[in-house]
Amino acid sequence: MNFLTRLKILPRWIIASLDSLILFYCALFGYLVRFNFDFSLFEQTDAIVGSFTFMVGGLLVMQNTRSYEGIVRHTGFRDGSNIFKTVVINFILFLFLNFFHGNFLNDRFLLPTSVLIIASLSALFMLIFYRLLVKELFVYLKNGFLVKDLKNGVIFGAGEAGIIAQEAIKRDSKSIFNTVAFLDDDPKKEGKNIDGKRIFKGLNDLENLVKEFGITELIIAVRDLSVARKNEIIDECLRLNISVSIVPPVDQWINGGLTAVAIREVKIEDLLSRDPILLENPRIHEDLQDQVILVTGAAGSIGSELCRQICHYDPKLLIMFDIAESALYDVQQEFRENHPNCPIKVVLGDVRNKKKLHELFKSYKPQVVFHAAAYKHVPMMENYPEEAIHCNVLGTKTLADIAVLHKVDKFVFVSTDKAVNPTNVMGASKRAAEMYVQALNEYLERNHKKYHTKFITTRFGNVLGSNGSVIPLFKKQIMNGGPLTVTHPDITRYFMTIPEACQLVLEAGIMGEGGEIYIFDMGEPVKILDLAKKMVQLSGKKIDEDIKVIFTGLREGEKLFEELLNDFETVKITHNPKIKIAQVLPSSYHKIEGQIDIFLELVNKNSENELVGHLKSIVPEFISNSSRFEVLDRLN
């Protein structure tokens, strides 16, 4: 048995030999049926010679159809059709030989017609049957004789994806998933069977199946399943303490075939309370193709994904600019390996360094700038407000001014929803930067009507998996056995994935004519406590028993609820329902420029209160929350 379990593919000569023997004995069986199983008649006929001739004819046909080359343990429809072709051609061949032999060489047929029909039909059945039998034997030898702790589970989806998932599980000797039933929302499939497993309607019988079979696993195998239905399935599984996995989209496994390993665990990204954002705008390719494009913050989570997506649009040169040496090196190595045909220039530098920026713009002449470099961690910036001002405000102003001097076509500024009614230094610094680039655009439009750099701002919420996101923190805490730290039981956030955010930034950059602040539809806000609980349950652990959730209190500058618009902003609809424009009156350019220039003096005075107080004068809606700077609001 050990030999059989190690044997993965039967050699071709074994298959050809088995097929030949089957053809021989099927012909003998044909003679037996014709003789009404009277063995004494064998001596009076040439049954052995006829059977041998039938076998030889079949072998010759097999040389043409190559029906013996199929891997038996993967027998499928194509193998069956090859066998059918072999038998039919062999049948036609002997009809011709019978005609020729009976009319020109002898008055007897080489193989009686009745024997030929019986032999051909029985051969067709046996050749297919033994392959399917060997296929099942391989599965049994791999799974049946191995001592494994099988986990009973169900597959949600009795369509093509569900059947393929079941086949992938059966083929994988390491899989411990034992399918006991299928679930499907289609009432027409209820009560039917797939691979001997019954199909049940929707989630109606899931709880009963858990009690009867001890179900601990569920695989979602439905293409184009709505997010709402997916969440219903996952919520029910979490209620019943069932681990959930999902079959990935077809384009992720179609070339290599689906394997049990490819059936992945449900990620928290799958639980966004909306359908994924997918954009296909040909104008992006038209506008970015053959352009020199600069991305600041290119080593960050947003900047690096922007670079990945820009590569698909055939830029003339992609300049990747960042101050983080190690992270920038890692991104450079990734692009050399995964995007070797994309022309890149990696530049280590700081957006606050005027001399460096002038040299860069003079040398490479970028036509489009995506400014994603920023300090984004709220509590850190609350502790070091001078760094937030240096990078987010002065850095943005420096880069924007140099872009204008070097006649850049478009400047896309990546902002945040924390800039709306800010309660922290980070959000307020981003709002001040928004105000400057918008005022600069309005000034250029008024005074340089023929040509000027167009400034566009994009504003979105928390990005799943980005640096500083709560998701990586929760994952790390779960791996360490907890506890999970949530600042407040009612805190909510908007979420989107990194690729979604970058798609929308590119789309807004193409749509923008200058001066707009684009906001993105991110669905309903997500309660962080619910997010934490789902992540614990999806990891196979139980809240309070295995991992506890503790509340640490709001951090400095943190909001309970994020907003996409302030009290004075309205929205304008665009052609893309996922993108809207915030209607904001721009500030006076000379006024905001003068206010920001004052920061140059204040950052050197080492006075936090003066620095933050001046920021509050620029952004009057900036009201600190859970912060030592609340005293400044009381003084006003």
Summary of the structure (lengths in Angstrom):
residues: 636
radius of gyration: 35.0
end to end distance: 85.3
largest distance: 121.1
contacts: 2064
relative contact order: 0.07
helix: 51%
strand: 15%
